[in-house]
Amino acid sequence: MCSLTNTRSTEYSESRSFSTASLNCARCCGDTVIVESISRFARNTRDLLDLVERLTEKQVEFVSHKEAIDTTTPTGKFMLTVFAAVAELEREYILQRQREGIAIAKTKGKYTGRRPMPLPDNFERVVTRWRAGEITAAEDMRQTGLKPNTFYRRCSRTFLCVKST
């Protein structure tokens, strides 16, 4: 007996890995793959139908609690297709509304992303010493407490990074 539980899958890759694990776990006839909702098992109609077909080839039953679908009958397979299409449509609507909301917020100036952290107090002094060759870039990063990417990005924004040779 194989038991898998997927209650918090929100990322597509997590969902796919769970679906693949379900297929690998369900080995022979008599096994049953039970999911809370078909939207948790696959993100689009094509993937869902492909996964269910692969389960059917292994003579494994597929049960969805939320939609109460029995895939062993032609009507159940039809309903699975309809519910899968509705779930995919719903997902697309959510993404579309999210994009529209972000666009509206950006035009109003409400969606600006994360505010940059302020530069350390000693940043300009330490970078000036680095440019003069008194200290290394690694020492500069240690004194300012910045990681390399942040250090060089901040230097390029403040035009302090142009090191004379």
N, C-alpha and C positions, 0 to 999 in steps of 0.2 A: 504494500500500500504506500502511496506517495501523497504527501500533503503539502500544498503550497498555499500561502496566503498573501494577497496583495491588496492592502487597504488604502495606501496612500500614494499610489503611483500617479504623479502629475506630469512627469516628463515623458516624452514620446519614447526615448531610448529605454527608460525603465519599464514602460508598458510593453515594449517589444521584447525585452529580455524576459519578462514574466511570461509572456505568451509563448516564447520559445521554450522556456523551462516547463511550462504546462504541457507542451507537445512532447517534450522528451520524457516527462514523467508518466504521461498516459501511454502505456506500452501496448496494451492488448484489449481485446473485446471485453466488455464488462466494466471497464474503467469509465469514470465520469469526470469531466472537467466542469466544475461549478464556479461561476463568477457572479459577483454582486450585480454588475451591469455590463452590457456589451460595450459600452463606451470605455470601460476599464480594461477590456480585453484587447480591443483594437481601436485605432483612431479614425479609420476610414472604412468604407464599405468593402472595397476590394481586399484589404488585408483581413477583415473579419471573415469574408466568404472563403478566402484562401485557407485561413486557419481552420475554419469549421470543416472544409473539404478534406483537409489533411487528417483531422480527427475522425471524420467519417470513414476514410480509407482504412484507418486502424480499427474501425468499429468501436470507437469511443464516443460516448454520448456527451453532448454539450448542453448545459443547463444554465440559464440566466435567471437569477432570483427576481430582479426588478421587472423584467419584461415577461417572465413566466413563459418561456418559449421551449417547446419540445421539438428538437430538430430531427426527430425520427420520422415525422410525417411530412408530406408535401406542403400542407398548410403551414406547418411549423417553419419549414425552410423559407417559404414565401414571407411569413411574418418576420423572420430573422432579417431578410433582405430589406424589408420596409423599415424595421426599427433601426437597422444599421444606417440606412440612408437618412433617416430622421436625426439620428445621433450625429452623423457627419455634418448635416445641415446646421444643426444646433451649434456645433463646435465652430463652424465657419461664421455663423452669426455673432457668436461671442467674440471671436477674433476681430471681425469687422467693426463691431461696436467699440472694442478696445482701441483699435487704430483710430477711429473717428474721435473718440474721447481724448486721446493723446494729442491729436492734431488740433482740436479745439483748445485744449489746455495750453498748448504751445503758443497759439495765436494770442491767448490772453496773458501769456507770460507766467503761467502757473506751473508749467512742466519744464523745469530747467535742468533737471538732473541733480546729481549730488554736488553740493558746494565743495570747492577745493579747500583743503586744509591750509591754514595760513603758513607762510614760510617761517622757519625757525628764526629767532631773533639774530642769531649769529651767521645767518646764511650768506649775506653779502660779504661780510668780513672774511669768512672762511673760503668762499669761492675766489675772492681776490687773492688770497694767499696761494690757493691752488693754481690760479692762472699765472702767478709770478714764479711758480715752480718751487715754492717753499715747502709744500706738502703734497702728498699724492691724492688722487681722486678717492681712493679707498679711505684714507685718513679723513678727508673732507666729509665723506658720507658717514663715517663713524661719529665725527664731531657734531654733525647736524642731525644725525639720527634718521637719515633718509635712505631708502633703498636705491639701487643703481638706476632703475627706470625713472623713478620719481626725481632723483637728483638731476639727471640729464634733461628730462622734460622741463623741470623748473628752470634750469640754467638756460635752455633755449628760449623760454618765454621771457626771461629777464635779460637776455643778451649778455649774460655773464659767462657763458660757456665757451666763447671764442677764445681759446687758449693760444697765446702767441708762441711760436716755435723759435 
